[in-house]
Amino acid sequence: MTRLALGVLLWIVVHFFPAVAAGSKKSLVSRIGEYPYKGIFTLVTVLSLYLIISGWQSTTSVEIYSTPDWGGYASAVLILLAFILFFAPYPPNNLKRVLRHPQLIGTTLWGLGHLLSNGDSRSMVLFGGLAVWGIVEILLINRRDGDWTKPARVSFLQDLSLILFSILAYTIVLFTHHMLFGGDPLT
């Protein structure tokens, strides 16, 4: 469990750094350059993912709470919404006119969805930790960046493309989840 918790903590710290210490980040970038900074950021992120994955696999899970009977259904809906929101920052779409941080909101919904269908200790650390991180990161970025300028309205077809692509990605992950991550959400 220590490795899993360390991985989640490292993920949180490396992602909080630009939001909490914008001046320090700017100073570091000016000293070492943008690409070396991005390289270090990427390496630390990959290290955190390694710790999360290996920590998950090596941890014996302990049941903390019983999930509700409807938890699996709610989880499926929340995670589908999370997929849509996760991809929303990239193509032009109208979700970005409504939500300032769709990807972070999606990460939070992903975490909450998993907690509705998994009541064990390692799920609490991973999904709970990343759900809380998503909420706090939104608050920190809003404080750092101030007012938000909404993007221009785009065609509904662009929204539809985002939704259809997200549904396709969700379906692929749903049917391969047991091979990729263990645990079969279809059972």
Rosetta blueprint (number, residue, H / E / L):
1 M L
2 T H
3 R H
4 L H
5 A H
6 L H
7 G H
8 V H
9 L H
10 L H
11 W H
12 I H
13 V H
14 V H
15 H H
16 F H
17 F H
18 P H
19 A H
20 V H
21 A L
22 A H
23 G H
24 S H
25 K H
26 K H
27 S H
28 L H
29 V H
30 S H
31 R H
32 I H
33 G L
34 E H
35 Y H
36 P H
37 Y H
38 K H
39 G H
40 I H
41 F H
42 T H
43 L H
44 V H
45 T H
46 V H
47 L H
48 S H
49 L H
50 Y H
51 L H
52 I H
53 I H
54 S H
55 G H
56 W H
57 Q H
58 S H
59 T L
60 T L
61 S L
62 V L
63 E E
64 I L
65 Y L
66 S L
67 T L
68 P L
69 D L
70 W L
71 G H
72 G H
73 Y H
74 A H
75 S H
76 A H
77 V H
78 L H
79 I H
80 L H
81 L H
82 A H
83 F H
84 I H
85 L H
86 F H
87 F H
88 A L
89 P L
90 Y L
91 P L
92 P L
93 N L
94 N L
95 L H
96 K H
97 R H
98 V H
99 L L
100 R L
101 H L
102 P H
103 Q H
104 L H
105 I H
106 G H
107 T H
108 T H
109 L H
110 W H
111 G H
112 L H
113 G H
114 H H
115 L H
116 L H
117 S H
118 N L
119 G L
120 D E
121 S H
122 R H
123 S H
124 M H
125 V H
126 L H
127 F H
128 G H
129 G H
130 L H
131 A H
132 V H
133 W H
134 G H
135 I H
136 V H
137 E H
138 I H
139 L H
140 L H
141 I H
142 N H
143 R H
144 R H
145 D H
146 G L
147 D L
148 W L
149 T L
150 K L
151 P L
152 A L
153 R L
154 V L
155 S L
156 F H
157 L H
158 Q H
159 D H
160 L H
161 S H
162 L H
163 I H
164 L H
165 F H
166 S H
167 I H
168 L H
169 A H
170 Y H
171 T H
172 I H
173 V H
174 L H
175 F H
176 T H
177 H H
178 H H
179 M H
180 L H
181 F L
182 G L
183 G L
184 D L
185 P L
186 L L
187 T L
